[in-house]
Amino acid sequence: MKTIRSRLTYANVMSTLAVFLVLGGGAVAAVKLGKNTVGTRQLKENAVTASKIKNGAITGSKLNLSSLGAVPTATNATTATNATNAVNAANATNATNAGNATNAVNATNAVNATSATTANDALSLGGVPASEYTRSECGSVSGAVKGFADIDSIDTTENEFSTDGVEFPYNCSGEEVLAKKLFEGVFRVKFVESPVLIAFVSSGSGGLNIASVFRIAPGEFQVVVYNESLKENVNGSFTIMTP
């Protein structure tokens, strides 16, 4: 021991202590940490940097999304919303056009309605149904009937013009059709104010009687009803017409 003490110097002690410190530090550094032994208390603030984080390690579920600002994808999403609005605007324009098209259809219906009204008027000109319409114009040379009447010889007034015995009359002048009985089987028929010069007559008694007509004046005619079997004039009914 004396020999060892005699050899201990300050330099020997310091160098030996330095060796132990180095070896001891290395030994501590070489100690392996256990699993889940490092927590938030062991980490300093700002200790974990971006370079220490593995790519893709942090997902959306780990983020506070409300704290994030607009990112490129979100900007595009906003643009997409505007694009949707633009489509809606186009649809609105189409809807307007569709409305105009409906109006156009209604306009067509209105034209058809006008045509239909005209057609109805054509069926009832002057209040007279088309099936009974005759042109009221005495100067026509188109062959239109200008007057007609059935004459009932029994009711016809003797020696005086009247409407008695005149049935279903029509006169192109718009005036009356008159008749009178001159004597047995001889009658006068007048289409008042009519300029007609021609008349046709037919007997209302079939083949038993024969009727003939003679012009007296424009619009006035004499009719004779004759029975061939009796060989004499008879009071028989007849129909007269003027073209």
GROMACS elastic network, one bead per residue, 0.5 to 0.9 nm:
[ bonds ]
;  ai    aj funct       b0    kb
    1     4     6  0.50046   500
    1     5     6  0.61115   500
    1     6     6  0.84065   500
    2     5     6  0.50955   500
    2     6     6  0.59438   500
    2     7     6  0.86021   500
    3     6     6  0.51543   500
    3     7     6  0.64834   500
    4     7     6  0.51903   500
    4     8     6  0.64443   500
    5     8     6  0.51820   500
    5     9     6  0.83796   500
    6     9     6  0.79915   500
    7    12     6  0.85563   500
    8    11     6  0.82515   500
    8    12     6  0.61967   500
    8    13     6  0.68574   500
    9    12     6  0.52310   500
    9    13     6  0.63434   500
    9    14     6  0.88057   500
   10    13     6  0.52600   500
   10    14     6  0.62458   500
   10    15     6  0.86111   500
   11    14     6  0.53261   500
   11    15     6  0.61311   500
   11    16     6  0.85393   500
   12    15     6  0.53482   500
   12    16     6  0.61310   500
   12    17     6  0.86556   500
   13    16     6  0.51995   500
   13    17     6  0.61744   500
   13    18     6  0.86558   500
   14    17     6  0.50973   500
   14    18     6  0.61473   500
   14    19     6  0.86971   500
   15    18     6  0.51061   500
   15    19     6  0.63799   500
   15    20     6  0.88912   500
   16    19     6  0.51751   500
   16    20     6  0.65034   500
   16    21     6  0.88479   500
   17    20     6  0.51562   500
   17    21     6  0.62510   500
   17    22     6  0.87009   500
   18    21     6  0.51343   500
   18    22     6  0.62409   500
   18    23     6  0.85900   500
   19    22     6  0.52590   500
   19    23     6  0.61447   500
   19    24     6  0.84046   500
   20    23     6  0.50965   500
   20    24     6  0.57455   500
   20    25     6  0.83721   500
   21    25     6  0.59552   500
   21    26     6  0.84982   500
   22    25     6  0.52373   500
   22    26     6  0.62547   500
   22    27     6  0.85726   500
   23    26     6  0.52357   500
   23    27     6  0.61745   500
   23    28     6  0.87746   500
   24    27     6  0.50276   500
   24    28     6  0.63275   500
   24    29     6  0.87386   500
   25    28     6  0.51197   500
   25    29     6  0.62144   500
   25    30     6  0.85789   500
   26    29     6  0.50443   500
   26    30     6  0.60869   500
   26    31     6  0.88512   500
   27    30     6  0.51623   500
   27    31     6  0.66850   500
   28    31     6  0.54337   500
   29    32     6  0.81577   500
   33    36     6  0.87039   500
   33    37     6  0.68056   500
   33    38     6  0.83339   500
   34    37     6  0.55245   500
   34    38     6  0.84437   500
   35    38     6  0.79566   500
   36    39     6  0.72334   500
   37    42     6  0.89865   500
   38    41     6  0.78431   500
   38    42     6  0.58751   500
   38    43     6  0.76894   500
   39    42     6  0.54346   500
   39    43     6  0.67500   500
   40    43     6  0.52284   500
   40    44     6  0.79907   500
   41    44     6  0.76274   500
   43    46     6  0.85172   500
   43    47     6  0.63687   500
   43    48     6  0.82602   500
   44    47     6  0.52073   500
   44    48     6  0.84196   500
   45    48     6  0.79836   500
   46    49     6  0.68501   500
   48    51     6  0.82522   500
   48    52     6  0.62249   500
   48    53     6  0.76108   500
   49    52     6  0.53730   500
   49    53     6  0.69661   500
   50    53     6  0.53795   500
   50    54     6  0.83874   500
   51    54     6  0.76921   500
   53    56     6  0.86086   500
   53    57     6  0.69998   500
   53    58     6  0.83132   500
   54    57     6  0.53615   500
   54    58     6  0.81705   500
   55    58     6  0.77470   500
   56    59     6  0.67356   500
   58    61     6  0.82199   500
   58    62     6  0.63076   500
   58    63     6  0.77701   500
   59    62     6  0.55412   500
   59    63     6  0.69222   500
   60    63     6  0.51609   500
   60    64     6  0.80134   500
   60    65     6  0.76205   500
   61    64     6  0.79960   500
   61    65     6  0.88030   500
   63    66     6  0.87806   500
   63    67     6  0.85348   500
   63    68     6  0.88179   500
   64    67     6  0.56745   500
   64    68     6  0.72984   500
   65    68     6  0.53440   500
   65    69     6  0.85941   500
   66    69     6  0.79379   500
   68    71     6  0.81271   500
   70    73     6  0.80877   500
   70    74     6  0.58429   500
   70    75     6  0.65261   500
   71    74     6  0.52577   500
   71    75     6  0.62999   500
   71    76     6  0.88517   500
   72    75     6  0.50678   500
   72    76     6  0.63926   500
   72    77     6  0.86934   500
   73    76     6  0.51232   500
   73    77     6  0.62169   500
   73    78     6  0.87692   500
   74    78     6  0.63273   500
   74    79     6  0.86916   500
   75    78     6  0.51483   500
   75    79     6  0.64013   500
   75    80     6  0.86743   500
   76    80     6  0.60869   500
   76    81     6  0.86597   500
   77    81     6  0.63360   500
   77    82     6  0.87556   500
   78    81     6  0.50917   500
   78    82     6  0.64758   500
   78    83     6  0.86675   500
   79    82     6  0.50373   500
   79    83     6  0.61825   500
   79    84     6  0.86995   500
   80    84     6  0.62605   500
   80    85     6  0.86761   500
   81    84     6  0.50055   500
   81    85     6  0.63594   500
   81    86     6  0.86158   500
   82    86     6  0.61737   500
   82    87     6  0.86830   500
   83    87     6  0.63134   500
   83    88     6  0.86504   500
   84    87     6  0.50173   500
   84    88     6  0.62264   500
   84    89     6  0.85322   500
   85    89     6  0.60427   500
   85    90     6  0.85500   500
   86    90     6  0.62399   500
   86    91     6  0.86013   500
   87    91     6  0.61923   500
   87    92     6  0.85564   500
   88    92     6  0.60813   500
   88    93     6  0.86095   500
   89    93     6  0.63166   500
   89    94     6  0.86474   500
   90    93     6  0.50406   500
   90    94     6  0.62555   500
   90    95     6  0.85792   500
   91    95     6  0.60577   500
   91    96     6  0.85737   500
   92    96     6  0.62726   500
   92    97     6  0.86315   500
   93    96     6  0.50229   500
   93    97     6  0.62400   500
   93    98     6  0.85366   500
   94    98     6  0.60159   500
   94    99     6  0.85194   500
   95    99     6  0.61959   500
   95   100     6  0.86448   500
   96   100     6  0.63060   500
   96   101     6  0.85975   500
   97   101     6  0.61086   500
   97   102     6  0.85955   500
   98   102     6  0.62326   500
   98   103     6  0.86584   500
   99   102     6  0.50271   500
   99   103     6  0.63406   500
   99   104     6  0.86414   500
  100   104     6  0.61476   500
  100   105     6  0.86533   500
  101   105     6  0.62908   500
  101   106     6  0.86203   500
  102   105     6  0.50482   500
  102   106     6  0.62443   500
  102   107     6  0.85586   500
  103   107     6  0.60271   500
  103   108     6  0.85482   500
  104   108     6  0.62509   500
  104   109     6  0.86007   500
  105   109     6  0.62140   500
  105   110     6  0.85427   500
  106   110     6  0.60473   500
  106   111     6  0.86160   500
  107   111     6  0.63214   500
  107   112     6  0.86258   500
  108   111     6  0.50699   500
  108   112     6  0.62256   500
  108   113     6  0.84952   500
  109   113     6  0.59196   500
  109   114     6  0.84777   500
  110   114     6  0.61619   500
  110   115     6  0.85908   500
  111   114     6  0.50439   500
  111   115     6  0.62671   500
  111   116     6  0.85778   500
  112   116     6  0.60323   500
  112   117     6  0.85350   500
  113   117     6  0.61338   500
  113   118     6  0.85758   500
  114   117     6  0.50768   500
  114   118     6  0.62611   500
  114   119     6  0.86334   500
  115   118     6  0.50062   500
  115   119     6  0.61513   500
  115   120     6  0.86420   500
  116   120     6  0.62407   500
  116   121     6  0.86606   500
  117   120     6  0.50585   500
  117   121     6  0.62617   500
  117   122     6  0.86394   500
  118   121     6  0.50142   500
  118   122     6  0.62047   500
  118   123     6  0.87666   500
  119   122     6  0.50022   500
  119   123     6  0.64956   500
  120   123     6  0.51180   500
  120   124     6  0.66637   500
  120   125     6  0.89407   500
  121   124     6  0.51803   500
  121   125     6  0.59626   500
  121   126     6  0.86864   500
  121   127     6  0.89830   500
  122   125     6  0.57098   500
  122   129     6  0.87074   500
  122   130     6  0.72948   500
  123   128     6  0.82631   500
  123   129     6  0.58395   500
  123   130     6  0.50334   500
  123   131     6  0.81940   500
  124   127     6  0.53083   500
  124   128     6  0.53147   500
  124   130     6  0.57636   500
  124   133     6  0.85566   500
  125   128     6  0.55629   500
  125   129     6  0.66519   500
  125   130     6  0.69196   500
  125   133     6  0.77989   500
  126   129     6  0.83110   500
  128   131     6  0.82533   500
  128   132     6  0.64916   500
  128   133     6  0.58959   500
  128   134     6  0.89429   500
  129   132     6  0.54552   500
  129   133     6  0.60945   500
  130   134     6  0.84683   500
  131   134     6  0.88679   500
  133   136     6  0.88817   500
  134   137     6  0.89685   500
  134   144     6  0.73785   500
  134   145     6  0.69799   500
  134   146     6  0.79758   500
  134   170     6  0.88815   500
  134   172     6  0.84774   500
  135   138     6  0.84288   500
  135   140     6  0.86130   500
  135   144     6  0.67210   500
  135   145     6  0.75450   500
  135   146     6  0.75615   500
  135   172     6  0.73349   500
  136   145     6  0.89147   500
  136   146     6  0.71464   500
  136   171     6  0.76822   500
  136   173     6  0.67568   500
  136   174     6  0.71874   500
  137   140     6  0.59794   500
  137   144     6  0.87698   500
  137   146     6  0.72912   500
  137   172     6  0.54813   500
  137   173     6  0.68620   500
  137   174     6  0.89449   500
  138   141     6  0.85873   500
  138   144     6  0.89466   500
  138   145     6  0.89177   500
  138   146     6  0.59694   500
  138   147     6  0.89075   500
  138   171     6  0.85124   500
  138   172     6  0.51651   500
  138   173     6  0.62143   500
  138   194     6  0.66839   500
  138   195     6  0.68925   500
  138   196     6  0.73216   500
  139   146     6  0.89137   500
  139   172     6  0.89475   500
  139   195     6  0.79699   500
  139   196     6  0.86040   500
  140   143     6  0.72584   500
  140   144     6  0.69868   500
  140   146     6  0.84795   500
  141   144     6  0.72970   500
  141   243     6  0.87096   500
  143   146     6  0.86212   500
  143   243     6  0.59949   500
  144   243     6  0.60523   500
  145   148     6  0.77007   500
  145   172     6  0.80865   500
  145   241     6  0.74257   500
  145   242     6  0.61208   500
  146   170     6  0.75942   500
  146   171     6  0.60557   500
  146   173     6  0.81858   500
  146   194     6  0.83353   500
  146   196     6  0.75928   500
  146   241     6  0.77819   500
  146   242     6  0.55405   500
  146   243     6  0.53109   500
  147   169     6  0.74461   500
  147   172     6  0.58559   500
  147   173     6  0.87449   500
  147   177     6  0.84331   500
  147   191     6  0.72914   500
  147   194     6  0.85890   500
  147   196     6  0.86389   500
  147   199     6  0.88444   500
  147   240     6  0.81801   500
  147   241     6  0.56308   500
  147   242     6  0.50060   500
  147   243     6  0.70300   500
  148   168     6  0.77428   500
  148   169     6  0.57607   500
  148   170     6  0.53098   500
  148   171     6  0.68603   500
  148   177     6  0.83319   500
  148   191     6  0.87217   500
  148   199     6  0.89716   500
  148   239     6  0.73785   500
  148   240     6  0.54720   500
  148   242     6  0.62008   500
  148   243     6  0.88938   500
  149   166     6  0.64399   500
  149   167     6  0.58781   500
  149   168     6  0.54548   500
  149   170     6  0.64641   500
  149   171     6  0.87716   500
  149   177     6  0.74638   500
  149   238     6  0.86761   500
  149   239     6  0.58763   500
  149   240     6  0.56208   500
  149   241     6  0.67345   500
  150   165     6  0.80323   500
  150   166     6  0.59284   500
  150   168     6  0.62462   500
  150   169     6  0.70728   500
  150   204     6  0.86465   500
  150   237     6  0.75626   500
  150   238     6  0.60191   500
  150   240     6  0.65210   500
  150   241     6  0.89701   500
  151   154     6  0.88888   500
  151   155     6  0.84757   500
  151   156     6  0.74509   500
  151   164     6  0.88142   500
  151   165     6  0.55792   500
  151   167     6  0.62426   500
  151   168     6  0.89866   500
  151   179     6  0.76168   500
  151   189     6  0.86930   500
  151   204     6  0.89274   500
  151   236     6  0.88479   500
  151   237     6  0.56073   500
  151   238     6  0.54488   500
  151   239     6  0.60864   500
  151   240     6  0.77949   500
  152   155     6  0.57503   500
  152   156     6  0.63020   500
  152   164     6  0.84400   500
  152   166     6  0.65237   500
  152   167     6  0.74769   500
  152   204     6  0.89426   500
  152   236     6  0.74651   500
  152   238     6  0.69762   500
  152   239     6  0.88907   500
  153   156     6  0.52009   500
  153   157     6  0.86015   500
  153   165     6  0.66188   500
  153   180     6  0.88740   500
  153   181     6  0.76127   500
  153   185     6  0.83244   500
  153   187     6  0.83919   500
  153   235     6  0.57141   500
  153   236     6  0.56168   500
  153   238     6  0.78811   500
  154   157     6  0.85414   500
  154   165     6  0.71932   500
  154   235     6  0.73075   500
  154   236     6  0.78693   500
  154   237     6  0.77786   500
  155   164     6  0.59385   500
  155   166     6  0.83067   500
  156   161     6  0.87402   500
  156   162     6  0.78426   500
  156   163     6  0.79291   500
  156   164     6  0.52645   500
  156   166     6  0.74028   500
  156   179     6  0.66729   500
  156   180     6  0.56841   500
  156   181     6  0.61366   500
  156   187     6  0.87482   500
  157   160     6  0.60126   500
  157   161     6  0.69624   500
  157   162     6  0.66462   500
  157   163     6  0.83590   500
  157   164     6  0.61855   500
  157   165     6  0.75111   500
  157   179     6  0.73945   500
  157   180     6  0.51290   500
  157   181     6  0.59861   500
  157   182     6  0.89925   500
  158   161     6  0.80011   500
  158   179     6  0.89796   500
  158   180     6  0.54136   500
  158   182     6  0.60812   500
  158   183     6  0.75343   500
  158   187     6  0.88945   500
  159   180     6  0.56482   500
  159   181     6  0.56385   500
  159   182     6  0.53025   500
  159   183     6  0.81007   500
  160   179     6  0.77391   500
  160   180     6  0.53792   500
  160   181     6  0.75327   500
  160   182     6  0.84443   500
  161   164     6  0.84466   500
  161   178     6  0.55587   500
  161   179     6  0.50851   500
  161   181     6  0.83813   500
  161   188     6  0.80849   500
  161   189     6  0.80994   500
  161   190     6  0.80764   500
  162   165     6  0.82822   500
  162   166     6  0.82131   500
  162   177     6  0.82465   500
  162   178     6  0.50352   500
  162   179     6  0.56700   500
  162   180     6  0.66230   500
  163   166     6  0.52725   500
  163   167     6  0.82580   500
  163   176     6  0.77088   500
  163   177     6  0.67614   500
  163   178     6  0.50018   500
  163   179     6  0.63545   500
  163   180     6  0.85851   500
  164   167     6  0.83318   500
  164   178     6  0.78473   500
  164   179     6  0.73427   500
  164   180     6  0.82788   500
  165   178     6  0.88871   500
  165   179     6  0.75162   500
  165   180     6  0.86986   500
  166   169     6  0.66140   500
  166   177     6  0.72307   500
  166   178     6  0.68352   500
  166   179     6  0.67519   500
  169   176     6  0.76281   500
  169   177     6  0.61219   500
  169   178     6  0.89573   500
  170   173     6  0.88873   500
  170   174     6  0.76805   500
  170   175     6  0.84063   500
  170   176     6  0.76825   500
  170   177     6  0.70381   500
  170   191     6  0.86112   500
  171   174     6  0.54052   500
  171   175     6  0.60855   500
  171   176     6  0.66224   500
  171   177     6  0.65425   500
  171   191     6  0.61908   500
  171   192     6  0.76580   500
  171   193     6  0.88707   500
  171   194     6  0.72634   500
  172   175     6  0.76556   500
  172   191     6  0.85303   500
  172   193     6  0.89510   500
  172   194     6  0.67908   500
  173   176     6  0.84505   500
  173   191     6  0.81439   500
  173   192     6  0.73367   500
  173   193     6  0.61591   500
  173   194     6  0.55427   500
  173   195     6  0.85914   500
  174   192     6  0.84636   500
  174   193     6  0.85686   500
  174   194     6  0.87568   500
  175   191     6  0.73984   500
  175   192     6  0.56225   500
  175   193     6  0.68936   500
  175   194     6  0.82078   500
  176   190     6  0.83420   500
  176   191     6  0.65477   500
  176   192     6  0.58155   500
  176   193     6  0.87908   500
  177   189     6  0.72260   500
  177   190     6  0.57517   500
  177   192     6  0.61691   500
  178   188     6  0.82756   500
  178   189     6  0.57415   500
  178   190     6  0.51295   500
  178   191     6  0.66065   500
  178   192     6  0.74599   500
  179   187     6  0.71083   500
  179   188     6  0.55475   500
  179   190     6  0.62394   500
  179   191     6  0.89726   500
  180   186     6  0.89147   500
  180   187     6  0.57705   500
  180   188     6  0.54185   500
  180   189     6  0.67860   500
  180   190     6  0.89606   500
  181   184     6  0.76143   500
  181   185     6  0.78075   500
  181   186     6  0.61747   500
  181   188     6  0.64795   500
  181   235     6  0.89276   500
  182   185     6  0.80830   500
  182   186     6  0.55861   500
  182   187     6  0.55253   500
  182   188     6  0.71400   500
  183   186     6  0.54450   500
  183   187     6  0.73484   500
  183   235     6  0.86799   500
  184   187     6  0.84032   500
  184   224     6  0.89985   500
  184   225     6  0.87582   500
  184   233     6  0.62742   500
  184   234     6  0.57888   500
  184   235     6  0.57880   500
  185   223     6  0.81036   500
  185   224     6  0.56491   500
  185   225     6  0.50275   500
  185   226     6  0.68501   500
  185   232     6  0.84399   500
  185   236     6  0.67601   500
  186   222     6  0.71969   500
  186   223     6  0.58713   500
  186   225     6  0.65684   500
  186   233     6  0.74416   500
  186   234     6  0.80620   500
  186   235     6  0.76063   500
  187   221     6  0.84082   500
  187   222     6  0.56562   500
  187   223     6  0.51221   500
  187   224     6  0.64326   500
  187   225     6  0.84218   500
  187   235     6  0.89704   500
  188   216     6  0.88166   500
  188   220     6  0.71946   500
  188   221     6  0.57460   500
  188   223     6  0.61656   500
  188   224     6  0.89256   500
  189   219     6  0.82916   500
  189   220     6  0.57528   500
  189   221     6  0.53205   500
  189   222     6  0.63231   500
  189   223     6  0.75674   500
  189   240     6  0.84842   500
  190   193     6  0.86903   500
  190   194     6  0.85215   500
  190   217     6  0.89791   500
  190   218     6  0.88223   500
  190   219     6  0.57299   500
  190   221     6  0.63977   500
  190   222     6  0.88172   500
  191   194     6  0.55448   500
  191   195     6  0.85091   500
  191   196     6  0.83397   500
  191   218     6  0.84799   500
  191   220     6  0.61026   500
  191   221     6  0.86036   500
  192   195     6  0.87861   500
  192   219     6  0.65216   500
  192   220     6  0.79353   500
  193   218     6  0.82595   500
  193   219     6  0.68185   500
  194   197     6  0.88684   500
  194   218     6  0.66865   500
  194   220     6  0.84446   500
  195   217     6  0.86919   500
  195   219     6  0.53654   500
  196   199     6  0.78970   500
  196   217     6  0.88305   500
  196   218     6  0.54098   500
  196   219     6  0.50100   500
  196   220     6  0.83170   500
  196   242     6  0.68035   500
  196   243     6  0.75721   500
  197   215     6  0.67783   500
  197   216     6  0.89613   500
  197   217     6  0.74157   500
  197   218     6  0.52190   500
  197   219     6  0.63156   500
  197   220     6  0.81627   500
  197   221     6  0.87466   500
  197   242     6  0.79419   500
  197   243     6  0.87932   500
  198   214     6  0.87065   500
  198   215     6  0.72000   500
  198   218     6  0.85284   500
  198   219     6  0.83533   500
  198   221     6  0.87729   500
  198   241     6  0.86142   500
  198   242     6  0.58623   500
  198   243     6  0.67325   500
  199   213     6  0.70779   500
  199   214     6  0.80580   500
  199   215     6  0.77797   500
  199   219     6  0.88735   500
  199   221     6  0.76081   500
  199   240     6  0.67368   500
  199   241     6  0.54752   500
  199   243     6  0.67904   500
  200   212     6  0.80654   500
  200   213     6  0.68292   500
  200   239     6  0.82627   500
  200   240     6  0.56863   500
  200   241     6  0.52347   500
  200   242     6  0.63228   500
  200   243     6  0.83003   500
  201   211     6  0.63249   500
  201   212     6  0.63161   500
  201   213     6  0.63148   500
  201   223     6  0.77741   500
  201   238     6  0.68504   500
  201   239     6  0.55373   500
  201   241     6  0.63961   500
  201   242     6  0.89235   500
  202   205     6  0.89264   500
  202   206     6  0.86534   500
  202   210     6  0.74626   500
  202   211     6  0.57035   500
  202   212     6  0.76210   500
  202   238     6  0.56471   500
  202   239     6  0.53785   500
  202   240     6  0.67107   500
  202   241     6  0.89439   500
  203   206     6  0.61565   500
  203   207     6  0.80038   500
  203   208     6  0.86242   500
  203   209     6  0.61887   500
  203   210     6  0.59218   500
  203   211     6  0.52828   500
  203   212     6  0.86349   500
  203   225     6  0.73284   500
  203   236     6  0.73177   500
  203   237     6  0.63690   500
  203   239     6  0.65067   500
  204   207     6  0.89146   500
  204   209     6  0.80004   500
  204   211     6  0.88603   500
  204   236     6  0.70402   500
  204   237     6  0.51398   500
  204   239     6  0.67538   500
  205   208     6  0.59902   500
  205   209     6  0.59162   500
  205   210     6  0.84521   500
  205   236     6  0.67857   500
  205   237     6  0.68699   500
  205   238     6  0.76781   500
  206   209     6  0.64812   500
  206   210     6  0.82403   500
  207   210     6  0.70928   500
  207   227     6  0.89304   500
  208   226     6  0.86421   500
  208   227     6  0.60680   500
  208   228     6  0.71341   500
  208   229     6  0.73062   500
  209   225     6  0.63999   500
  209   226     6  0.54427   500
  209   228     6  0.66908   500
  209   229     6  0.84291   500
  209   233     6  0.87453   500
  209   234     6  0.80088   500
  209   236     6  0.74134   500
  210   224     6  0.81625   500
  210   225     6  0.56916   500
  210   226     6  0.51263   500
  210   227     6  0.62136   500
  210   228     6  0.74291   500
  211   223     6  0.67554   500
  211   224     6  0.55863   500
  211   226     6  0.62614   500
  211   227     6  0.88497   500
  211   236     6  0.87987   500
  211   238     6  0.72701   500
  212   222     6  0.83459   500
  212   223     6  0.56407   500
  212   224     6  0.53710   500
  212   225     6  0.66519   500
  212   226     6  0.82755   500
  213   221     6  0.65681   500
  213   222     6  0.56296   500
  213   224     6  0.65111   500
  213   240     6  0.86098   500
  214   220     6  0.88401   500
  214   221     6  0.55692   500
  214   222     6  0.51786   500
  214   223     6  0.65172   500
  214   224     6  0.85852   500
  215   218     6  0.73997   500
  215   219     6  0.80649   500
  215   220     6  0.62878   500
  215   222     6  0.63472   500
  215   223     6  0.89731   500
  216   219     6  0.81896   500
  216   220     6  0.55216   500
  216   221     6  0.51836   500
  216   222     6  0.65495   500
  217   220     6  0.50196   500
  217   221     6  0.69165   500
  218   221     6  0.81545   500
  219   242     6  0.86299   500
  223   238     6  0.87710   500
  223   240     6  0.87542   500
  224   233     6  0.70958   500
  224   234     6  0.84301   500
  224   235     6  0.89547   500
  225   232     6  0.86620   500
  225   233     6  0.55855   500
  225   234     6  0.58335   500
  225   235     6  0.67451   500
  225   236     6  0.62299   500
  225   237     6  0.81382   500
  225   238     6  0.80460   500
  226   230     6  0.83617   500
  226   231     6  0.71769   500
  226   232     6  0.56703   500
  226   234     6  0.57699   500
  226   235     6  0.84860   500
  226   236     6  0.83664   500
  227   230     6  0.54211   500
  227   231     6  0.56368   500
  227   232     6  0.55957   500
  227   233     6  0.59445   500
  227   234     6  0.63519   500
  228   232     6  0.69138   500
  228   233     6  0.86845   500
  229   232     6  0.81008   500
  230   233     6  0.81647   500
  230   234     6  0.87585   500
  233   236     6  0.87701   500
